[in-house]
Amino acid sequence: MYKKNELRILLIDDDLLEQARFSQTISLLQVDYTLIQAEDGQVALDILKETKSLPDVILLDLNMPRLNGIEFLKIIKSIPRLKSIPIVAFSTSTNLSDINTCYHLGIASFIHKSLKPKTYTNTIRILINYWSINIIALNKS
């Protein structure tokens, strides 16, 4: 059961080290959250189709096996129950075509994953604070 002001995050990334890095970073922040992790887009779709409590935000890597980020976006945006979940592309990709495609498919934001620990931590802090504030505001209305 989720708490009312708890941020529900679905992280979709095939890199187990990246999953651990994100999990460790978010645990340092002062925010109530639930983190669900999926190693590719297909696993994420399976999770989303089976759950009653949808995530508040999805963080999506683009370069993954089986079902990559762009393919995942195309599918999720075609499913009425899932298409309004905010999706943030969180990737090392700097390919402008990928970025433009993601925005065309309806992502909320595109954030480049930094390899520098301090920059990465600050990026996660800003991202989580932004979505936490939005979730609290929605729950009050």
DSSP file (Angstrom, degrees, kcal/mol; ACC not computed):
  #  RESIDUE AA STRUCTURE BP1 BP2  ACC     N-H-->O    O-->H-N    N-H-->O    O-->H-N    TCO  KAPPA ALPHA  PHI   PSI    X-CA   Y-CA   Z-CA
    1    1 A M              0   0    0      0, 0.0     2,-0.3     0, 0.0     0, 0.0   0.000 360.0 360.0 360.0 134.6    0.0    0.0    0.0
    2    2 A Y        -     0   0    0      1,-0.1     2,-0.2     2,-0.0     6,-0.0  -0.626 360.0-119.5 -90.6 147.5    1.3    3.4   -0.9
    3    3 A K    >   -     0   0    0     -2,-0.3     3,-1.3     1,-0.1    -1,-0.1  -0.499  31.4-110.4 -77.3 156.8    1.3    6.5    1.3
    4    4 A K  T 3  S+     0   0    0      1,-0.3    -1,-0.1    -2,-0.2   135,-0.1   0.894 114.8  32.0 -58.0 -45.9   -0.7    9.5    0.0
    5    5 A N  T 3  S+     0   0    0      2,-0.1     2,-0.4   134,-0.0    27,-0.3   0.107  89.8 124.5-102.6  22.7    2.3   11.7   -0.6
    6    6 A E    <   -     0   0    0     -3,-1.3     2,-0.6   129,-0.1    27,-0.3  -0.688  61.0-129.3 -84.6 131.9    4.8    9.0   -1.6
    7    7 A L  E     -a   33   0A   0     25,-2.6    27,-2.5    -2,-0.4     2,-0.6  -0.708  17.4-152.6 -82.7 120.7    6.4    9.3   -5.0
    8    8 A R  E     -a   34   0A   0     -2,-0.6    48,-2.4    25,-0.2    49,-1.6  -0.861  17.7-173.8 -98.4 117.7    6.1    6.1   -7.0
    9    9 A I  E     -ab  35  57A   0     25,-3.0    27,-2.9    -2,-0.6     2,-0.6  -0.924  17.9-161.3-117.8 132.8    8.9    5.8   -9.5
   10   10 A L  E     -ab  36  58A   0     47,-2.1    49,-2.9    -2,-0.4     2,-0.6  -0.964  12.1-164.3-110.3 115.4    9.5    3.2  -12.2
   11   11 A L  E     -ab  37  59A   0     25,-3.0    27,-2.6    -2,-0.6     2,-0.7  -0.887   1.9-167.6-100.5 121.7   13.1    3.1  -13.3
   12   12 A I  E     +ab  38  60A   0     47,-3.1    49,-2.5    -2,-0.6     2,-0.3  -0.916  31.3 131.6-113.5 107.4   13.6    1.3  -16.6
   13   13 A D        -     0   0    0     25,-2.4    27,-0.1    -2,-0.7     6,-0.1  -0.950  47.0-151.2-158.0 131.3   17.3    0.6  -17.2
   14   14 A D  S    S+     0   0    0     -2,-0.3     2,-0.8    49,-0.3    25,-0.1   0.623  75.3  93.7 -80.6 -12.7   19.1   -2.6  -18.2
   15   15 A D     >  -     0   0    0      1,-0.2     4,-2.2     2,-0.1     5,-0.2  -0.724  59.1-163.4 -86.9 110.3   22.3   -1.6  -16.4
   16   16 A L  H  > S+     0   0    0     -2,-0.8     4,-2.3     1,-0.2    -1,-0.2   0.836  91.4  54.8 -63.5 -32.8   22.3   -3.1  -13.0
   17   17 A L  H  > S+     0   0    0      2,-0.2     4,-2.6     1,-0.2    -1,-0.2   0.892 108.1  49.3 -66.5 -38.0   25.1   -0.7  -11.8
   18   18 A E  H  > S+     0   0    0      2,-0.2     4,-2.7     1,-0.2     5,-0.2   0.896 109.3  52.0 -66.9 -39.8   22.9    2.2  -12.9
   19   19 A Q  H  X S+     0   0    0     -4,-2.2     4,-2.5     2,-0.2    -2,-0.2   0.928 112.9  44.9 -60.3 -44.4   19.9    0.8  -11.1
   20   20 A A  H  X S+     0   0    0     -4,-2.3     4,-2.7     2,-0.2     5,-0.2   0.902 112.4  51.9 -66.4 -40.9   22.1    0.5   -7.9
   21   21 A R  H  X S+     0   0    0     -4,-2.6     4,-2.3     2,-0.2    -2,-0.2   0.924 112.6  44.9 -61.2 -45.8   23.5    4.0   -8.4
   22   22 A F  H  X S+     0   0    0     -4,-2.7     4,-2.8     2,-0.2     5,-0.3   0.935 113.5  50.2 -64.1 -46.3   20.1    5.5   -8.8
   23   23 A S  H  X S+     0   0    0     -4,-2.5     4,-1.6    -5,-0.2    -2,-0.2   0.907 112.4  46.8 -59.7 -44.0   18.7    3.6   -5.8
   24   24 A Q  H  X S+     0   0    0     -4,-2.7     4,-0.6     2,-0.2    -1,-0.2   0.911 113.3  49.3 -65.1 -42.3   21.6    4.6   -3.6
   25   25 A T  H >< S+     0   0    0     -4,-2.3     3,-1.1    -5,-0.2     4,-0.4   0.926 111.5  47.0 -64.6 -46.1   21.3    8.3   -4.7
   26   26 A I  H >< S+     0   0    0     -4,-2.8     3,-1.3     1,-0.3     5,-0.2   0.819 102.7  64.3 -68.6 -28.7   17.6    8.6   -4.1
   27   27 A S  H 3< S+     0   0    0     -4,-1.6    -1,-0.3    -5,-0.3    -2,-0.2   0.736  97.1  58.2 -66.4 -19.7   17.9    6.9   -0.7
   28   28 A L  T << S+     0   0    0     -3,-1.1    -1,-0.3    -4,-0.6    -2,-0.2   0.628  91.2  89.4 -82.3 -14.4   20.0    9.9    0.4
   29   29 A L  S <  S-     0   0    0     -3,-1.3     2,-1.5    -4,-0.4    96,-0.0  -0.497  84.3-119.9 -85.4 153.9   17.2   12.4   -0.4
   30   30 A Q  S    S+     0   0    0     -2,-0.2     2,-0.3     2,-0.1    -1,-0.1  -0.612  73.0 110.5 -93.2  76.4   14.5   13.3    2.1
   31   31 A V        -     0   0    0     -2,-1.5     2,-0.5    -5,-0.2    -2,-0.1  -0.995  68.9-120.2-148.6 141.2   11.5   12.1    0.2
   32   32 A D        +     0   0    0     -2,-0.3   -25,-2.6   -27,-0.3     2,-0.3  -0.721  51.4 154.4 -79.9 128.4    9.0    9.3    0.7
   33   33 A Y  E     -a    7   0A   0     -2,-0.5     2,-0.4   -27,-0.3   -25,-0.2  -0.985  41.8-145.9-151.6 159.0    9.2    7.1   -2.4
   34   34 A T  E     -a    8   0A   0    -27,-2.5   -25,-3.0    -2,-0.3     2,-0.5  -0.999  22.3-157.3-124.5 128.0    8.7    3.6   -3.8
   35   35 A L  E     -a    9   0A   0     -2,-0.4     2,-0.4   -27,-0.2   -25,-0.2  -0.926   9.4-174.9-111.7 122.9   11.1    2.5   -6.4
   36   36 A I  E     -a   10   0A   0    -27,-2.9   -25,-3.0    -2,-0.5     2,-0.4  -0.947  12.6-157.1-112.0 135.8   10.2   -0.2   -8.9
   37   37 A Q  E     -a   11   0A   0     -2,-0.4     2,-0.4   -27,-0.2   -25,-0.2  -0.924  12.8-177.8-120.8 141.0   12.9   -1.3  -11.3
   38   38 A A  E     -a   12   0A   0    -27,-2.6   -25,-2.4    -2,-0.4     3,-0.1  -0.995  23.0-144.8-134.0 140.6   12.7   -3.0  -14.7
   39   39 A E  S    S+     0   0    0     -2,-0.4     2,-0.3   -27,-0.2   -27,-0.1   0.545  80.2   1.3 -87.0  -5.7   15.6   -4.1  -16.8
   40   40 A D  S  > S-     0   0    0    -27,-0.1     4,-2.1    24,-0.1     5,-0.1  -0.976  81.6 -90.8-165.0 174.7   13.9   -3.4  -20.2
   41   41 A G  H  > S+     0   0    0     26,-2.0     4,-2.5    24,-0.4     5,-0.2   0.829 119.4  55.0 -63.7 -34.0   10.8   -2.0  -21.7
   42   42 A Q  H  > S+     0   0    0      2,-0.2     4,-2.3     1,-0.2    -1,-0.2   0.926 108.7  47.2 -67.5 -43.9    9.0   -5.4  -22.0
   43   43 A V  H  > S+     0   0    0      1,-0.2     4,-2.3     2,-0.2    -2,-0.2   0.912 112.5  51.5 -61.3 -41.8    9.5   -6.1  -18.3
   44   44 A A  H  X S+     0   0    0     -4,-2.1     4,-2.8     2,-0.2    -2,-0.2   0.918 108.5  50.2 -62.4 -44.1    8.2   -2.6  -17.5
   45   45 A L  H  X S+     0   0    0     -4,-2.5     4,-2.4     1,-0.2    -1,-0.2   0.909 109.7  51.3 -60.7 -41.7    5.1   -3.1  -19.7
   46   46 A D  H  X S+     0   0    0     -4,-2.3     4,-1.3     2,-0.2    -1,-0.2   0.920 111.4  47.6 -61.0 -43.7    4.4   -6.3  -17.9
   47   47 A I  H  X S+     0   0    0     -4,-2.3     4,-1.6     1,-0.2     3,-0.4   0.938 113.0  48.4 -61.4 -47.8    4.7   -4.6  -14.5
   48   48 A L  H  < S+     0   0    0     -4,-2.8    -2,-0.2     1,-0.2    -1,-0.2   0.856 110.1  51.0 -64.3 -36.4    2.4   -1.7  -15.7
   49   49 A K  H  < S+     0   0    0     -4,-2.4    -1,-0.2    -5,-0.2    -2,-0.2   0.785 115.0  43.5 -71.7 -26.2   -0.2   -4.0  -17.1
   50   50 A E  H  < S+     0   0    0     -4,-1.3     2,-0.2    -3,-0.4    -2,-0.2   0.679  97.6  86.2 -93.2 -19.6   -0.4   -6.0  -13.8
   51   51 A T     <  -     0   0    0     -4,-1.6     3,-0.1     1,-0.1    -4,-0.0  -0.547  52.9-162.6 -90.3 148.1   -0.3   -3.2  -11.2
   52   52 A K  S    S+     0   0    0     -2,-0.2     2,-0.9     1,-0.2    -1,-0.1   0.793  84.9  62.7 -89.6 -35.1   -3.3   -1.3   -9.9
   53   53 A S  S    S-     0   0    0      0, 0.0    -1,-0.2     0, 0.0    -2,-0.0  -0.801  81.2-154.7 -95.5 101.1   -1.2    1.5   -8.5
   54   54 A L        -     0   0    0     -2,-0.9   -46,-0.1     1,-0.1    -2,-0.0  -0.345  24.0 -98.3 -72.7 154.1    0.5    3.2  -11.4
   55   55 A P        -     0   0    0      0, 0.0   -46,-0.2     0, 0.0     3,-0.1  -0.329  17.7-136.4 -68.3 155.7    3.8    5.0  -11.0
   56   56 A D  S    S+     0   0    0    -48,-2.4     2,-0.3     1,-0.3   -47,-0.2   0.772  88.6   7.9 -79.5 -28.6    3.8    8.8  -10.7
   57   57 A V  E     -b    9   0A   0    -49,-1.6   -47,-2.1    28,-0.1     2,-0.5  -0.992  65.5-145.3-153.0 146.9    6.8    9.1  -13.0
   58   58 A I  E     -bc  10  87A   0     28,-2.4    30,-3.4    -2,-0.3     2,-0.6  -0.967   6.7-156.2-115.6 129.9    8.8    6.8  -15.2
   59   59 A L  E     -bc  11  88A   0    -49,-2.9   -47,-3.1    -2,-0.5     2,-0.5  -0.939  22.4-165.5-104.0 122.0   12.5    7.2  -15.7
   60   60 A L  E     -bc  12  89A   0     28,-2.9    30,-2.8    -2,-0.6     2,-0.2  -0.929  18.2-154.9-123.7 119.8   13.4    5.6  -19.0
   61   61 A D        -     0   0    0    -49,-2.5    30,-0.2    -2,-0.5     3,-0.1  -0.576  11.9-151.5 -77.9 153.2   16.8    4.6  -20.5
   62   62 A L  S    S+     0   0    0     -2,-0.2     7,-2.1     1,-0.2     2,-1.1   0.841  76.8  66.7 -95.2 -38.8   16.8    4.5  -24.3
   63   63 A N        +     0   0    0      5,-0.2   -49,-0.3     6,-0.1    -1,-0.2  -0.707  68.9 130.8 -94.8  95.0   19.4    1.9  -25.1
   64   64 A M        -     0   0    0     -2,-1.1   -24,-0.1    -3,-0.1     4,-0.1  -0.959  53.3-108.3-140.0 155.7   18.2   -1.4  -23.8
   65   65 A P  S    S+     0   0    0      0, 0.0     2,-2.3     0, 0.0   -24,-0.4  -0.251  91.4  12.4 -75.7 172.4   17.8   -4.9  -25.2
   66   66 A R  S    S+     0   0    0    -26,-0.1     2,-0.5   -25,-0.1   -26,-0.1  -0.362 138.4  16.9  63.7 -74.3   14.5   -6.6  -26.2
   67   67 A L  S    S-     0   0    0     -2,-2.3   -26,-2.0     4,-0.0   -25,-0.2  -0.915  83.9-155.4-130.4 104.6   12.3   -3.5  -26.0
   68   68 A N     >  -     0   0    0     -2,-0.5     4,-2.5   -28,-0.1    -5,-0.2  -0.101  32.4 -93.9 -76.9 177.4   14.3   -0.2  -26.1
   69   69 A G  H  > S+     0   0    0     -7,-2.1     4,-2.4     1,-0.2    -7,-0.1   0.875 122.1  47.8 -61.2 -42.4   13.1    3.1  -24.8
   70   70 A I  H  > S+     0   0    0     -8,-0.4     4,-2.2     2,-0.2    -1,-0.2   0.911 113.0  48.4 -68.7 -41.4   11.7    4.5  -28.0
   71   71 A E  H  > S+     0   0    0      2,-0.2     4,-1.9     1,-0.2    -2,-0.2   0.909 111.3  51.9 -62.1 -41.0    9.8    1.3  -28.7
   72   72 A F  H  X S+     0   0    0     -4,-2.5     4,-3.0     1,-0.2     5,-0.3   0.926 108.1  51.5 -59.8 -46.0    8.5    1.4  -25.1
   73   73 A L  H  X S+     0   0    0     -4,-2.4     4,-2.2     1,-0.2    -2,-0.2   0.918 107.5  52.2 -58.1 -45.4    7.3    5.0  -25.6
   74   74 A K  H  < S+     0   0    0     -4,-2.2     4,-0.3     1,-0.2    -1,-0.2   0.904 114.8  42.5 -58.8 -41.9    5.4    4.1  -28.7
   75   75 A I  H >< S+     0   0    0     -4,-1.9     3,-1.5     1,-0.2     4,-0.4   0.953 114.0  48.1 -71.5 -49.8    3.6    1.3  -27.0
   76   76 A I  H >< S+     0   0    0     -4,-3.0     3,-1.2     1,-0.3     6,-0.2   0.852 107.7  55.8 -64.1 -34.6    2.8    3.0  -23.7
   77   77 A K  T 3< S+     0   0    0     -4,-2.2    -1,-0.3    -5,-0.3    -2,-0.2   0.610 104.2  55.8 -74.1  -9.7    1.5    6.2  -25.4
   78   78 A S  T <  S+     0   0    0     -3,-1.5    -1,-0.2    -4,-0.3    -2,-0.2   0.454  90.0  83.8 -97.5  -2.1   -1.0    4.0  -27.3
   79   79 A I  S X> S-     0   0    0     -3,-1.2     4,-2.2    -4,-0.4     3,-1.6  -0.893  70.6-150.3-105.0 111.2   -2.5    2.4  -24.1
   80   80 A P  T 34 S+     0   0    0      0, 0.0     4,-0.4     0, 0.0    -1,-0.2   0.836  94.6  51.5 -50.1 -42.4   -5.2    4.7  -22.7
   81   81 A R  T 34 S+     0   0    0      1,-0.2     3,-0.1     2,-0.1    -5,-0.0   0.760 122.4  30.9 -67.4 -24.6   -4.7    3.6  -19.0
   82   82 A L  T X4 S+     0   0    0     -3,-1.6     3,-1.8    -6,-0.2    -1,-0.2   0.623  92.8  88.3-109.7 -17.6   -0.9    4.3  -19.3
   83   83 A K  T 3< S+     0   0    0     -4,-2.2    -2,-0.1     1,-0.3    -1,-0.1   0.689  85.2  55.9 -66.3 -19.1   -0.4    7.1  -21.7
   84   84 A S  T 3  S+     0   0    0     -4,-0.4    -1,-0.3     2,-0.1    -2,-0.1   0.476  75.6 113.0 -93.4   0.0   -0.7   10.0  -19.2
   85   85 A I  S <  S-     0   0    0     -3,-1.8     2,-0.1    -9,-0.1   -28,-0.1  -0.575  77.1-115.2 -68.6 126.0    2.0    8.7  -16.9
   86   86 A P        -     0   0    0      0, 0.0   -28,-2.4     0, 0.0     2,-0.5  -0.419  33.1-160.7 -64.0 134.2    4.9   11.3  -17.1
   87   87 A I  E     -c   58   0A   0     19,-0.3    21,-3.0   -30,-0.2    22,-1.1  -0.974   9.1-165.1-122.2 129.0    8.0    9.8  -18.6
   88   88 A V  E     -cd  59 109A   0    -30,-3.4   -28,-2.9    -2,-0.5     2,-0.5  -0.958  18.9-137.8-111.7 117.9   11.4   11.3  -18.3
   89   89 A A  E     -cd  60 110A   0     20,-2.4    22,-3.5    -2,-0.6     2,-0.5  -0.653  23.1-175.7 -72.7 124.3   14.0    9.9  -20.7
   90   90 A F  E     + d   0 111A   0    -30,-2.8     2,-0.3    -2,-0.5    22,-0.2  -0.864  27.1 137.9-127.5  92.5   17.1    9.5  -18.5
   91   91 A S  E     - d   0 112A   0     20,-1.7    22,-2.1    -2,-0.5   -30,-0.1  -0.895  63.8-130.5-142.6 159.0   19.9    8.4  -20.9
   92   92 A T  S    S+     0   0    0     -2,-0.3    20,-0.1    20,-0.2     2,-0.1   0.518  74.9 116.6 -84.8  -6.9   23.5    8.8  -21.9
   93   93 A S        +     0   0    0      1,-0.1    -2,-0.2     2,-0.1    20,-0.1  -0.363  38.5 178.0 -65.0 136.6   22.4    9.3  -25.5
   94   94 A T        +     0   0    0     -2,-0.1     2,-0.5    18,-0.1    -1,-0.1   0.155  36.1 133.5-118.7  13.9   23.2   12.6  -27.0
   95   95 A N     >  -     0   0    0      1,-0.2     4,-2.3     2,-0.1     3,-0.3  -0.544  48.3-152.7 -69.7 114.5   21.7   11.7  -30.4
   96   96 A L  H  > S+     0   0    0     -2,-0.5     4,-2.8     1,-0.2     5,-0.2   0.827  94.7  57.0 -60.9 -32.9   19.5   14.6  -31.4
   97   97 A S  H  > S+     0   0    0      2,-0.2     4,-2.4     1,-0.2    -1,-0.2   0.922 108.1  47.1 -64.0 -43.3   17.3   12.3  -33.5
   98   98 A D  H  > S+     0   0    0     -3,-0.3     4,-2.6     2,-0.2    -2,-0.2   0.924 113.2  48.9 -61.5 -45.0   16.6   10.2  -30.4
   99   99 A I  H  X S+     0   0    0     -4,-2.3     4,-2.2     2,-0.2    -2,-0.2   0.938 112.9  46.4 -62.5 -47.7   15.8   13.3  -28.3
  100  100 A N  H  X S+     0   0    0     -4,-2.8     4,-2.6     1,-0.2    -1,-0.2   0.900 112.0  51.5 -61.8 -41.3   13.5   14.7  -30.9
  101  101 A T  H  X S+     0   0    0     -4,-2.4     4,-2.0    -5,-0.2    -1,-0.2   0.920 108.4  52.1 -61.7 -43.6   11.7   11.4  -31.3
  102  102 A C  H  <>S+     0   0    0     -4,-2.6     5,-1.9     1,-0.2     4,-0.4   0.926 111.8  45.2 -59.7 -45.9   11.2   11.2  -27.6
  103  103 A Y  H ><5S+     0   0    0     -4,-2.2     3,-1.2     1,-0.2    -1,-0.2   0.903 110.7  53.9 -65.7 -39.5    9.7   14.6  -27.4
  104  104 A H  H 3<5S+     0   0    0     -4,-2.6    -1,-0.2     1,-0.3    -2,-0.2   0.850 107.0  52.8 -61.2 -33.5    7.5   13.9  -30.4
  105  105 A L  T 3<5S-     0   0    0     -4,-2.0    -1,-0.3    -5,-0.2    -2,-0.2   0.505 127.4 -98.0 -83.5  -4.7    6.3   10.7  -28.6
  106  106 A G  T < 5 +     0   0    0     -3,-1.2   -19,-0.3    -4,-0.4    -3,-0.2   0.745  59.2 164.4 103.1  24.5    5.3   12.8  -25.6
  107  107 A I      < -     0   0    0     -5,-1.9   -19,-0.2     1,-0.1    -1,-0.2  -0.377  36.4-137.9 -69.7 156.5    8.0   12.6  -22.9
  108  108 A A  S    S-     0   0    0    -21,-3.0     2,-0.3     1,-0.3   -20,-0.2   0.798  78.2 -12.9 -81.4 -31.2    7.9   15.1  -20.1
  109  109 A S  E     -d   88   0A   0    -22,-1.1   -20,-2.4     2,-0.0     2,-0.5  -0.986  53.6-134.7-165.0 158.2   11.6   15.7  -20.2
  110  110 A F  E     -d   89   0A   0     -2,-0.3     2,-0.5   -22,-0.2   -20,-0.2  -0.987  25.5-175.9-123.3 120.7   15.0   14.5  -21.5
  111  111 A I  E     -d   90   0A   0    -22,-3.5   -20,-1.7    -2,-0.5     2,-0.4  -0.967  20.9-134.5-122.2 129.5   17.8   14.3  -19.0
  112  112 A H  E     -d   91   0A   0     -2,-0.5     2,-0.5   -22,-0.2   -20,-0.2  -0.673  23.3-125.0 -81.8 129.0   21.3   13.3  -19.8
  113  113 A K        -     0   0    0    -22,-2.1     2,-0.3    -2,-0.4     7,-0.1  -0.615  26.4-145.5 -73.5 122.3   22.9   10.9  -17.3
  114  114 A S        -     0   0    0     -2,-0.5   -22,-0.0     2,-0.1    -1,-0.0  -0.668  13.1-152.2 -89.0 145.0   26.1   12.4  -16.0
  115  115 A L  S    S+     0   0    0     -2,-0.3    -1,-0.1   -23,-0.1     3,-0.0   0.607  74.6  95.3 -86.7 -13.7   29.1   10.2  -15.2
  116  116 A K  S  > S-     0   0    0      1,-0.1     4,-2.8     2,-0.0     5,-0.2  -0.684  74.3-142.1 -80.2 122.6   30.3   12.8  -12.6
  117  117 A P  H  > S+     0   0    0      0, 0.0     4,-2.6     0, 0.0     5,-0.2   0.874  97.3  47.4 -54.5 -44.5   29.0   11.7   -9.2
  118  118 A K  H  > S+     0   0    0      2,-0.2     4,-2.4     1,-0.2     5,-0.2   0.925 114.8  45.7 -66.6 -43.6   28.2   15.2   -7.9
  119  119 A T  H  > S+     0   0    0      2,-0.2     4,-2.4     1,-0.2    -1,-0.2   0.907 113.2  51.0 -64.2 -41.9   26.4   16.3  -11.1
  120  120 A Y  H  X S+     0   0    0     -4,-2.8     4,-2.5     2,-0.2     5,-0.2   0.943 111.1  47.5 -60.2 -49.5   24.5   13.0  -11.1
  121  121 A T  H  X S+     0   0    0     -4,-2.6     4,-2.6    -5,-0.2    -2,-0.2   0.914 112.7  48.5 -60.3 -44.8   23.4   13.4   -7.5
  122  122 A N  H  X S+     0   0    0     -4,-2.4     4,-2.4     2,-0.2    -1,-0.2   0.892 110.8  51.3 -63.6 -39.5   22.3   17.0   -8.1
  123  123 A T  H  X S+     0   0    0     -4,-2.4     4,-2.5     2,-0.2    -2,-0.2   0.931 111.9  46.1 -62.8 -45.8   20.3   16.0  -11.2
  124  124 A I  H  X S+     0   0    0     -4,-2.5     4,-2.9     2,-0.2     5,-0.3   0.912 111.3  52.9 -63.6 -42.6   18.5   13.3   -9.3
  125  125 A R  H  X S+     0   0    0     -4,-2.6     4,-2.5    -5,-0.2     5,-0.2   0.937 112.5  43.9 -58.7 -48.6   17.8   15.6   -6.4
  126  126 A I  H  X S+     0   0    0     -4,-2.4     4,-2.4     2,-0.2    -2,-0.2   0.927 115.3  49.2 -63.0 -45.8   16.3   18.2   -8.7
  127  127 A L  H  X S+     0   0    0     -4,-2.5     4,-2.1    -5,-0.2    -2,-0.2   0.933 114.8  42.9 -60.2 -49.1   14.3   15.6  -10.7
  128  128 A I  H  X S+     0   0    0     -4,-2.9     4,-2.6     2,-0.2     5,-0.2   0.898 113.4  51.6 -69.0 -41.0   12.9   13.9   -7.6
  129  129 A N  H  X S+     0   0    0     -4,-2.5     4,-2.4    -5,-0.3     5,-0.2   0.925 109.8  51.1 -60.9 -43.4   12.1   17.2   -5.8
  130  130 A Y  H  X S+     0   0    0     -4,-2.4     4,-1.8    -5,-0.2    -2,-0.2   0.952 114.9  40.9 -58.4 -51.6   10.2   18.5   -8.9
  131  131 A W  H  X S+     0   0    0     -4,-2.1     4,-2.2     1,-0.2    -1,-0.2   0.847 112.5  55.5 -70.6 -32.9    8.1   15.3   -9.2
  132  132 A S  H  X S+     0   0    0     -4,-2.6     4,-2.5     2,-0.2     5,-0.2   0.929 107.7  49.2 -62.8 -44.5    7.5   15.1   -5.4
  133  133 A I  H  X S+     0   0    0     -4,-2.4     4,-2.3     1,-0.2    -2,-0.2   0.907 111.5  49.9 -61.3 -42.1    6.2   18.6   -5.3
  134  134 A N  H  X S+     0   0    0     -4,-1.8     4,-2.3    -5,-0.2    -1,-0.2   0.896 110.8  48.7 -64.2 -40.6    3.8   17.9   -8.2
  135  135 A I  H  X S+     0   0    0     -4,-2.2     4,-2.3     2,-0.2    -2,-0.2   0.917 111.4  49.0 -67.6 -43.2    2.5   14.7   -6.6
  136  136 A I  H  X S+     0   0    0     -4,-2.5     4,-1.3     1,-0.2    -2,-0.2   0.919 112.0  49.8 -61.3 -43.3    1.8   16.5   -3.3
  137  137 A A  H  X S+     0   0    0     -4,-2.3     4,-1.1     1,-0.2     3,-0.3   0.909 111.1  48.8 -63.1 -42.2    0.0   19.3   -5.1
  138  138 A L  H  < S+     0   0    0     -4,-2.3     3,-0.3     1,-0.2    -1,-0.2   0.884 109.4  52.4 -64.6 -38.2   -2.1   16.8   -7.1
  139  139 A N  H  < S+     0   0    0     -4,-2.3    -1,-0.2     1,-0.2    -2,-0.2   0.762 107.3  52.8 -70.6 -24.2   -3.0   14.9   -3.9
  140  140 A K  H  <        0   0    0     -4,-1.3    -1,-0.2    -3,-0.3    -2,-0.2   0.730 360.0 360.0 -81.4 -22.6   -4.1   18.1   -2.2
  141  141 A S     <        0   0    0     -4,-1.1    -1,-0.2    -3,-0.3    -2,-0.2   0.485 360.0 360.0 -85.5 360.0   -6.5   19.1   -5.0
